[in-house]
Amino acid sequence: MHPLQIIGIILLLFGTVFIYIGQNKSAEMRNRELIKKSDKIEELSEKNMVLNQEITNLNKQITGYIAGDSYCLVTFGKFDEGTDIVNVSINNEGENPLYELSLNIIDVEKLENKDFPNIAEAIQYLKKTRITFGFKIIPPKRGEMLPLKFPFFNKTKRIFNIDVTSRGGSFW
């Protein structure tokens, strides 16, 4: 064999070894970078889980604060003897505020004396005859009073449908 062929084979072997070593070093460096990035992603993921848990806890607190177990008690009382003025009291009986409270009073007796051809006309009649009050916020353990000109005490028995709604829900 010719000496140049031997030198070529040796150079080829060295080149192959260097390429192999270079590729391994390059792959090792990429693996280290990927491991660092993976560790960083894992660290950020753990922080994200902690933040998500904090958000969940805050949402539970907010939900409790907005709705919670609060409800209201509505009472009617005479404002002045001999008048049609009724004192309507709305009291928040819960531990949380009631937001955007709306009180709707419907005199059911008015419905019993009417004959409606269809449900749409009955609903329109209810919308016209109902009495609605709105309140922005009623703090816990507090209330509001309204004098209302309403023929409430003219009879010994009255039938009303009273529904109360707030941002947190409805109660009857």
Buried (B, 14 or more C-beta within 10 A) or exposed (E): EEEEEEEEEEEEEEEEEEEEEEEEEEEEEEEEEEEEEEEEEEEEEEEEEEEEEEEEEEEEEEEBBBBBEBBBEBEBEEBEEEEEBBBBBBBBEBEBBBBEBBBBBBBEEEBEEEEEEEEEEBEEBBEEEBBEBEBEEBEEEEBBEEEBEBEBBEEEEBEBEBEBBBEBEEBE
